[in-house]
Amino acid sequence: MTPGVAGLGSERRVAGSWFHGDVDERRDFARRAWVAAILATFLLLLVVARVAQLQIHKHLHYSTLSQDNRVRLEPLPPVRGLIYDSNGVPLATNEPSFTLTITPDKAKDMEALFEELGAIVPIAEADYKRFERLRRQGSPYQAIPLRLHLTEEEIARLALDGHRFPAVDIRTDLLRTYPQGPLTGHVLGYVGRIDEEELKRIDQAAYRGTDFIGKNGLEKSYEGVLHGQVGYRQVEVNAKGRVLRTLESQPPVPGKDLRLHLDIRLQRDAAAALGKRRGAVAALDPWTGGVLALVSNPGFDPNPFVEGISTKEYAALRDDPDVPLFDRALRGQYPPGSTIKPFVALAGLETGVITPRQARHCGGYYQLPGQSHRYRDWRRGGHGSVDMRRAIVESCDVYFYDLAHDLGIERMGAFLAKFRFGGKTGVDLAGELGGLLPSREWKRRVRNQVWYPGETLIVGIGQGTFLATPLQLAAATAALANGGRYLEPRVAKTMEAGADQPEAIHAPVHALGVDPSHLEEVVQAMIQVVESPRGTAKRIKSPAYHIAGKTGTAQVFTVGQKESYNEKRVEERKRDHALFVAFAPVEDPRIALAVLVENGGHGGAVAAPVARSVMDSYLLGTRPAGELNEPGEAEVENGD
């Protein structure tokens, strides 16, 4: 082999190796390019996914943060309207209070934040629970109260470490306060924090920045008037949330003030006249329907309910045997007893069943034709021959048994319904109950039983299943006082907004169409209840003015046919209720009222003196002399 040939082959092999190396390099390059493309695509997909997360899933979060760094829209809650009595005495006010709030979205670690804050200011377990409840209800971008009623020292301590807590703020609130405490608890009700159920039914835009809403009483009935309209302000802020300037604002419209018919002095005197007894007083202006006093005793202090009463405090109220949370004046349903007799007598006159001077015999009991059962009178020996006036004056049961039988339950019930017995009075207070006026249809529907004639007799003297509230009795009595017009009671008198002319709140009026001569006969009998030596309320006769009234005693339990009722042997809570209805002065009535004393015994001995104290307070300006005494034997002999 020649050198030239050998060299040539070697050169070809080298060229061949060069060729194969170039192919491998191309393959490696292609692989690398594919890997780079896949990696780039993967990274691009990650970027797209992240952008989607930021732009779609967390758009609200970051847009809110971004906007907070530039522009913030802040709600401006309205100031709640105040409530005054008829003389301008404040009954519901707004007092400044400092609150520690947390905006959840700004807190990275809520547990750590709680721990750090707890080392600076004391925070109770109830505060944490309330915060978590409100947190579930609200928005994460909304400040939620954690600690209420901060002291100046606590505010100073928080201010020193404020830079450490971007989620924490100190807010100045106006806290609802009730200066009269238990005296107006039932009438005014109270405001409380908006709960989950209320959150579903209210216009949330109208309550932006507002934590409270009326829960019951006047606060609930006039919520739309007292609340006002929310405002707003658009502010520019820096990255730390500090306000730089206000760009735009719409001031809130304060709630309107309410001025009531209620006279707080009379309210206080009525409560004092009841003393420690359980009971109620409802007093009205017969010409306007204005509620002058509405007392339920015992009452409760509404102030602890505003921010949330403690479990221990609420349990004490709930478990109290005297039931202070129960509004006896508005929701207490009691047999009206003999206070219903003037209305039954008026029904007899209006239907022509009786005449004023027509006499009926009372021998101490009444029997239905063909029956042996005796419906007894309170006086064992009976009253003898009695006409309508004497029957009312001496509260003769037999007369009204006989009258009720002649009227029948349909006619008697239809007439009593005109005075709203069995229905609501229409008062401007939330939570009113309507009592019960029994009838054939009611018994069939509710008990699936037939109506018996004896039940008609019992309704005629206001016993049995016949139930009425003290406010119902007062409103019906006011209709007798004003000549036969039924006015739906009103606690609120006017709505006032700043310098605007007060807007009057009128009570709806319903003409009963009663014959004035018949009404006059009944009223004259009611006058003699107080002024006649035989009257069941003779002990409250006043030398200063004339009173028309009617006593009543409502049974708590039924006494057997052969049994007798001995008050001294019956435990206190099973004794009869004492009632009294009245209006005065007779010539120009200015007040009509109903008094109930639970388990008080006899109306003439216990309830009537309470009424006299209330009327003296309103008409003469005198204060109650002292607490009531137990009825004596002389009063027991006087029936109701």
Summary of the structure (lengths in Angstrom):
residues: 640
radius of gyration: 38.8
end to end distance: 154.5
largest distance: 170.0
contacts: 2089
relative contact order: 0.10
helix: 43%
strand: 20%
